Amino acid sequence: MVKGEWIVFPKEMRCKNWVNGIEVRFHFNESSQIEGKIQYVPPHLTKRIPCAINPDIFLFRMWRQATMIFRKAYYRKRLHPVSGSDLR
C-alpha cells in the first residue's frame, strides 16, 4: 500500500520511500514494540542532500516518518484483516 511517499509492506515488515529509495525494515523488540532500522540508503542520495541539511538529521526524519506510517498501517491491518471474499 502507498502512504504518501512511502510504500508499506506490512507482511514483509518494511517500508520503502519511492521518491528517494530509502528502505526501513522493522522487527519486534523484547517488549513487543515495533522498532525500525534503516536498511538501505542509495549512494546517489548522499550527494543530493543539500549542504544546509545535516545528513544525519535528514535520515532521522525519514526513519521517524517511516516508523509512524508503518505502525499505523500494521496495526490497522491487524485490527481489520481483509479476506479475499471482501474484495468483490
C-alpha positions as CSV (number, residue, x, y, z in Angstrom):
1,M,0.0,0.0,0.0
2,V,1.2,3.5,-0.7
3,K,1.0,6.1,2.0
4,G,2.3,9.4,0.7
5,E,5.9,9.0,-0.3
6,W,6.1,5.5,1.4
7,I,5.3,2.1,0.1
8,V,4.3,-0.1,3.1
9,F,4.7,-3.8,3.1
10,P,3.1,-5.0,6.4
11,K,3.7,-8.7,5.8
12,E,7.3,-8.2,5.0
13,M,7.8,-5.7,7.8
14,R,9.3,-3.0,5.7
15,C,8.8,0.4,4.1
16,K,10.4,1.9,1.1
17,N,10.4,5.6,0.1
18,W,9.5,5.6,-3.6
19,V,10.9,9.2,-4.1
20,N,14.5,8.7,-2.8
21,G,14.8,4.9,-2.3
22,I,15.5,4.7,1.4
23,E,14.3,1.4,2.9
24,V,13.4,0.8,6.5
25,R,13.0,-2.7,8.0
26,F,11.0,-3.4,11.2
27,H,11.1,-6.0,13.9
28,F,9.7,-6.5,17.4
29,N,11.9,-5.8,20.4
30,E,11.9,-7.7,23.7
31,S,8.8,-5.7,24.9
32,S,6.9,-6.4,21.7
33,Q,7.2,-2.9,20.4
34,I,7.9,-2.3,16.7
35,E,11.4,-1.0,16.0
36,G,12.7,0.2,12.7
37,K,16.2,0.3,11.2
38,I,17.3,2.0,8.0
39,Q,18.4,-0.9,5.8
40,Y,19.4,0.8,2.6
41,V,20.3,4.4,1.6
42,P,21.1,4.8,-2.1
43,P,24.6,6.1,-2.7
44,H,23.5,8.9,-5.0
45,L,21.2,10.2,-2.3
46,T,24.1,11.3,0.0
47,K,25.3,13.5,-2.9
48,R,21.9,15.1,-3.4
49,I,21.3,16.1,0.2
50,P,21.8,19.9,0.3
51,C,24.7,21.2,2.3
52,A,22.4,23.1,4.5
53,I,20.8,19.9,5.8
54,N,22.8,17.6,8.0
55,P,22.6,14.1,6.5
56,D,22.0,12.5,9.9
57,I,19.0,14.8,10.6
58,F,17.6,14.0,7.2
59,L,17.9,10.2,7.8
60,F,16.5,10.5,11.3
61,R,13.4,12.3,9.9
62,M,13.0,9.7,7.2
63,W,13.3,6.9,9.8
64,R,10.8,8.6,12.1
65,Q,8.3,9.2,9.3
66,A,8.6,5.6,8.1
67,T,8.1,4.2,11.6
68,M,4.9,6.3,12.2
69,I,3.4,5.3,8.9
70,F,4.3,1.6,9.3
71,R,2.9,1.4,12.8
72,K,-0.4,2.9,11.7
73,A,-0.7,0.6,8.6
74,Y,0.5,-2.5,10.5
75,Y,-2.0,-2.2,13.4
76,R,-4.8,-1.2,11.1
77,K,-4.2,-4.3,9.1
78,R,-4.2,-6.5,12.2
79,L,-7.4,-5.0,13.5
80,H,-9.2,-5.1,10.2
81,P,-7.9,-8.0,8.1
82,V,-9.1,-8.2,4.5
83,S,-10.1,-11.6,3.2
84,G,-10.4,-12.5,-0.5
85,S,-14.2,-12.5,-0.3
86,D,-14.3,-8.9,0.9
87,L,-12.6,-7.7,-2.3
88,R,-15.6,-8.4,-4.5
